[in-house]
Amino acid sequence: LQTWGLQFTTATKSSFITILYIVLVPVFESVFSRAKIPLALWFWIFVSLVGVYLIVQPSFDSGWNKGDLITLVSAVFAALQIIAVDRVSPRIQSAFTFNSMQSLWGCLFVGLLLPFQETSIIPVESPSMLAWTGLLMLALGSTLIAFSLQIKAQKVLSPTVSSLFFLLESPFALLFAFFLLGEWLNWTQIGGAVLIMFSAFFATVRESKKPVTTHR
């Protein structure tokens, strides 16, 4: 959904709309678990949103289009995934095994859509080493390793605090862009990164650990 939406909207608008799941997570958590979200946590959610806005600096001059709507639906499913992992986390013995099966089923469902692609999934030319590196980074780093760590972390963190930590990808993206691509950051982006880090830190400090053995 996020990739589909990017065909009709800008990358900055997409990134800002996508991170709205950190607002949707506590809302869904309140509805599904009937858990009251403390006002202090709502405050840090707001601070983190301000931080992301300062980083991406989106322009909404072009108005709202269907790409923005598709991206918003993507944010809804991202929030539901975090809630779903939280509900089953007490019963998960191996985070890596669970995520491997989660990824396998995700791959199978995506495979059902491949025949409807406008272009062939078989490249005309042999992929470059950079393309293979990107594929391995996506499959191993962003999927197998990252989601396994997410599942392990959600054994002790609430879905709301976990979603705040996902926002750290924006400051890290800025950092790697600086060191690997030579992209310079302005003071506004640096300020946004600091706000996100502070919000994630203080939200975690006030978070009481969930019992690992609790079954729901």
N, C-alpha and C positions, 0 to 999 in steps of 0.2 A: 504493500500500500504506500509506503514512504517513497519507494523508487518510482512507482506509478505517478504519485503526486508531483514528483520533481519534474515530470515532463510538462507541467502546466504552471508551475510556480517557481520562484527563485529559491536558491539554496539557503539564503539567510532567513527568509520567511518560513521555509520548511523546518529549519533547525529550531526556530523559536516556537512554532506551533507544536512540534514534536515533544518538546520538553514540558508541555502543559500536562503531561501525564503525572507530574509530581503534585498537581492540584487534584487530579482525578483519583489518585491512589487513596488519599485520606477520605475522600467522599465515598468511594466504593467500600473502603474498610469500615466506615461508619454504618453503611447500609447492610453489608453482608455479615459483619461480626458484631454489630450493634456496639461498637467501641467508640467512646467519646474521645475525640482528638483534642489534646490540651491547646489552649490559646497560644502558649509559648511556641509550640511546634508550628502552628499556623503562621506565626510571626517569622520564623526562620524559613518557611516555605516562600513567603512573600519576599524576603531578603534575597533568597536564591534566584527567584524569578527576575528581580531587578538586576542581579549580577549577570544572568544570561542575556538579558536585553542589552546591557552595556557591552557585552562581548560581541554579539552578532549584529547589533545596531540595525535592525530590520527596517526596511522602508515599506510602508503600506500605501504608498501613493497610487499603486496600480489597482487598488481595490481588492475585493474578495472574489476568488474564482474557484472553479471546481477542483483545482489542484490543492488549494488550501483546505477544502472540505475533505478530500481524500486523505490528506496528511493528518487532519484532526481525527478521522476514524482510526488511523494508524496509532495515534496517541492513546485512544480508548483501548485498543487491543494490547498495547504495551502495559497499560495500567492493570488490565485484567490478568495479564501473564504474571505480574508481580504478586497480585492477590492470590492467584491459583497456586503459585509456588509456596507462598506462606501457609496455605491451608494444608498442603501435603508434606511440608518440610519435616514435621516431627516423625514421620514414618519413613523418611529417606535414610537408608543406611550408608549408601555410597553416592556422594554428590556427582562424581564423575560418571558412574554407571547410569544414574538417572538422567543426566544431561545428554549422554550419548544416545539413549533411547528417545529423549525429547527431540534431539536433532534429527534422528533417523526418521521419525514420524513426520517432522516438519519437511524433510526432504521428499518423502513420499507424496505428501499433499501438494507440494510445489510441482512435483513431476506430473501430476494430473493436468496442470495448466500449460505444460511445455508444447503440446500439439497446437495450441492456439496462439503461439508466438508468431509475430509478423516476420521475424527473421529466423534463420536456421541457428540451432544451438551449436552446430559444428562450424568452427571458424574456417574461413576460406584460406587464410594464411596461418602458418605455424605461430602460436602465441610466443611472445618475447619472454625473456627471463624475468622482466619486470612484472609482466602479467601473471606468470606462475607464482612469483613472490607475493603479489597482492592476493592471489587466490589462497595460498597457504596461510597468510596472515589472517585472512577472513575466516577460514575454516578452523584453523588451530587456535589462533590467538583470540579473535573476537567471539568465536562460538564455543568451541570445546572448553577452553581454559576459563574464559571470562564468565560464561554462564554457570560453569561448575563452581566457581568461587562465589557467584551470586547465591546459588542454592545453599552452599555451606554457610554463608553469612546470614541468610535469612532464618537460620535455626536460632539465632540469638538477637536479631534485629527485627523490628516491626517493618511492615511493608512501607510505611511512610518514610521512615529514616533510610531504608534501603534505596528508595526512589531519589532521595536527596543526594546520596552518594553517586548515583548515575550521572548527576550533573557535573561531577568532577571531570567528565570527558571533555568538556569545553575548555577548562584551564589547561589540561594536559595536551589537547589539540593545539592550543596556542603555543605551549612550550615546545612541542616537537616541531611545529611549523617554524619556530624561531631557530632551533638548532639544526634541523635537517634541511629546511627549505630557504633559510635566510630571510624569512618574513619578519618585519619589524612590527612590534606592538605599540599602540598608542596608550597614553595614560588612562583613557577611558576603559579600554579592554583589560588593562592590568587591574584597575579598580574593580571591574566586574568579576575577574577571577578571584580576587581576594574576598569579595563578598560571598561567593559560592563556597570557598574553602571554610570561611568562618561559620556559615550557616550549617554546613555538614558537620563541622566539629562540635559546635554547641548543641546541635540537635542530638548528636550521639552521646554527649556528656550527660544530658538529662534523660536519656533513654534507659529505662530499667530493663535488664536482660530477661528474655522470655525463657521459661523452663524448656529445656531441650526434650524432655521426656513427655511433655504434654501432648495428648492425642485429642484431635478435634473432629 
